[in-house]
């Protein structure tokens, strides 16, 4: 069922992109596997090329990687832009992938 819902969501995105200039997503990755997040990333990029604009609230390092995205951080009541590699989601994911054994040892020792 989860796989089916992901396909339905992506189909709905295609329909919405043809009818709406601005699209808001709040953590769309919540029910998507990493592979489906990549598919969503491709669909969002395609819609953006057609003129749609997106505001996406996400912690997904995959969705943060949308080409040409302007990433805004909300820290301590201030809003500022940052580069993809400066996001906490990217840095934590990179740290875990590159140092998994050491990190797990430190966390569970």
N, C-alpha and C positions, 0 to 999 in steps of 0.2 A: 504494500500500500504506500509506503514512504516513497519508493521509487516512482510510482504512478503520480503522486502528488507533486514531486519535483518536475516531472514532465508537464503536468497541467500548469504549474506556476510559470514555467518557461514559455509555454504557449500563450498564456495570458499576458506575459510581458510583451510578446510580439504584437498582440492586439492593442495593448495600451500604448505602445510606442507609436503606432499609426494614428492615434487619436489625441495624444496628450503631449504638450511641450515640456512640462515639468513633472517628474516622477519622484516620489518620496518613498524610501525604503527604510524600515527600522529593523536592523539585524536580519537581513534576508538569508544569511548563512545558517541560521538556527536549525533548520530542518534539512540542510543540504550536506551531502558528503563532499569531501574535497574535490572529487571529480566533477560533481554537479556545480560546485562553486566556480570551477574553471569554465564550465559551459555558460553559467550565468554571466561571468566576466566577459566572455565573447559576445553574448547577446546585448549586454549593456553597452559595450564598445560599438557594436553595430548600430544600436539605436542612437547613440551619441553622434555617430557620423551622419545620421539622417536628421540631426538637429535637436533631438531630445536632450534635456538637461536633467541631471540626477542629483538628488541630495540623499546620501546614504549614511545611516548610522551603522557602523560596523566595527568589530574587533578582528575581523578576518584579514590575515596578511595577504590572502589571495585576492580578495575584493579591493583591498587598499592598493593593489598593484595595477589597477585599471590604467591603461595608457593615457597620458596627458591629464590625469586627475589632479585637481587642486585639493590637497588634504588639509583640513582645518582641525586643529586640536583645541579643545576646551579645557584649559587648565587654570585652576584658582580664579575663576570668574573672568578670565581673559581668553580671547580667541586669537589664534595665530596660525599661520601656515607652516608646514614642515615638509621635508622630503620624505619619500617612502621609507628609506633606510633609517630615518630618525624616529619612526613610530615605535611605540612600545610593543605593539603586536609583532612587528618585524623583528625587533631586537630580541624579544623573549623567544620567539620561534627559532631564530638563528642560533641563539645560545643553546637551546635545548637540542637542536639537531647536531650542532658541532661538538657538544660536550655532554651528551646524554648520560654516559656511564658515570662521569665525575659528578654531574649534578644529582643524579639519582642516589649515588653513594652518599653525597653530602646531606641530602634530604632525609634519607632513611637510615642513616647510621646512628 
